[in-house]
Amino acid sequence: MIRRLFAIAVLGAAAKIAALSMFRQQRIRYAGQRRHFLVTQGGAQLRPAPDEIADAVVSVMMGGIVLDLRDTRLAQRPARLDVLCVMGGIELIVPADWKLRIDVEPLMGGVNDARSGSIDAERPVDLIVSGRVVMGGVETRDAWPR
């Protein structure tokens, strides 16, 4: 009985390691030379350098990330942020005056724009957030939650 449980635990750990490895390889292949924020089975709170978000990728698998972009200066508009979230969460904190276009497809998950205030409809888009969420969520804010 103990041998069987041990064998199941070893096989489960090997399957988990293989899945994470494949996930990382696919994301690195997809991201190419773009800035890539990757979180697997954990959490991170990041405040990237001001010029790192012209074209970036955020990947989360069974974890969460808070990406604070309030100090970011965009060299080109619109900047692009591609997201992939599997069983986790992505929270983007953006300046209150940025206009966002959110093209994220949720599957058993959700996307929420929790920013306060209103943005001029005539203003050009500052940041395009696109990608997929599977059993997780993406939320945008303009300040840290209270």
C-alpha positions in Angstrom: 0.0 0.0 0.0 2.8 2.4 0.9 4.7 1.6 -2.3 1.6 2.3 -4.3 1.1 5.7 -2.7 4.8 6.5 -3.2 4.6 5.6 -6.9 1.5 7.7 -7.3 3.2 10.7 -5.6 6.3 10.3 -7.8 4.2 10.0 -11.0 2.2 13.1 -10.0 5.3 15.1 -9.3 6.9 14.1 -12.6 3.7 15.0 -14.5 3.7 18.4 -12.8 7.3 19.1 -13.7 6.7 18.0 -17.3 3.6 20.3 -17.6 5.5 23.3 -16.2 8.5 22.7 -18.5 6.2 22.5 -21.6 4.4 25.6 -20.4 7.7 27.6 -20.1 9.0 26.4 -23.4 5.8 27.4 -25.2 5.7 30.8 -23.6 9.4 31.5 -24.3 8.9 30.5 -27.9 5.8 32.8 -28.1 7.4 35.7 -26.3 10.6 35.8 -28.4 12.6 38.9 -27.6 9.8 40.6 -25.8 9.9 41.2 -22.1 8.3 38.1 -20.4 6.9 38.1 -16.9 6.4 34.5 -15.8 4.9 33.2 -12.6 4.3 29.5 -11.9 2.9 28.2 -8.6 3.6 31.3 -6.6 3.0 35.0 -6.4 4.9 38.1 -7.5 4.4 41.9 -7.1 6.4 43.6 -9.8 7.1 47.2 -10.7 8.9 47.0 -14.0 11.4 49.6 -15.3 9.7 52.5 -17.1 10.6 51.3 -20.6 9.8 47.6 -20.4 6.2 47.6 -21.4 6.3 48.6 -25.1 5.5 45.0 -26.0 5.5 42.4 -23.2 4.0 39.0 -22.2 2.6 38.0 -18.8 2.2 34.3 -18.2 0.7 32.8 -15.0 0.2 29.2 -14.1 -1.4 28.3 -10.8 -0.2 31.6 -9.2 -0.7 35.3 -9.2 1.0 38.5 -10.3 0.5 42.1 -9.5 2.0 44.3 -12.2 2.3 47.9 -11.1 2.6 50.1 -14.3 1.9 53.5 -12.7 5.5 54.7 -13.2 5.8 53.4 -16.8 6.3 55.9 -19.6 5.2 54.5 -22.9 7.7 55.0 -25.8 5.0 53.9 -28.3 1.3 54.0 -28.2 -0.5 51.7 -28.0 1.7 49.4 -26.0 0.8 45.7 -26.1 0.5 43.3 -23.2 -0.3 39.7 -24.1 -1.5 37.6 -21.2 -2.0 33.9 -20.6 -3.4 32.9 -17.2 -4.1 29.3 -16.3 -5.7 28.7 -12.8 -4.3 32.0 -11.5 -4.7 35.7 -11.5 -3.2 38.8 -13.1 -3.8 42.2 -11.5 -2.7 45.3 -13.5 -2.3 48.6 -11.8 -2.3 51.3 -14.4 -2.3 55.1 -14.3 -5.8 56.5 -14.0 -5.5 58.5 -17.2 -4.6 55.6 -19.5 -7.1 54.4 -22.0 -7.2 50.6 -22.2 -8.5 48.2 -24.8 -9.0 44.8 -23.2 -9.3 41.8 -25.6 -9.0 38.9 -23.2 -11.0 35.7 -23.7 -12.0 34.1 -20.4 -12.8 30.4 -20.2 -14.3 29.5 -16.8 -12.7 32.8 -15.6 -13.3 36.5 -15.6 -12.0 39.9 -16.7 -12.7 43.0 -14.7 -11.9 46.7 -15.2 -12.1 48.1 -11.6 -10.7 51.5 -12.4 -12.5 54.6 -11.1 -13.3 57.6 -13.1 -13.9 58.1 -16.8 -11.6 58.4 -19.8 -12.2 60.6 -22.8 -13.6 58.5 -25.6 -11.7 60.5 -28.2 -8.4 59.8 -26.7 -6.2 57.2 -28.4 -5.6 53.8 -26.8 -2.5 53.7 -24.5 -2.4 50.0 -23.7 -3.9 46.9 -25.4 -4.3 43.9 -23.2 -5.0 40.7 -25.1 -4.8 37.0 -24.5 -6.6 34.2 -22.7 -7.7 33.3 -19.2 -8.5 29.7 -18.2 -10.0 29.2 -14.7 -8.5 32.5 -13.5 -8.9 36.2 -13.8 -7.5 39.5 -15.0 -8.3 42.7 -13.2 -7.2 46.3 -13.9 -7.0 49.0 -11.2 -5.7 52.5 -10.9 -4.5 52.1 -7.3 -3.6 49.4 -4.8 -6.7 47.8 -3.2 -7.6 49.0 0.2 
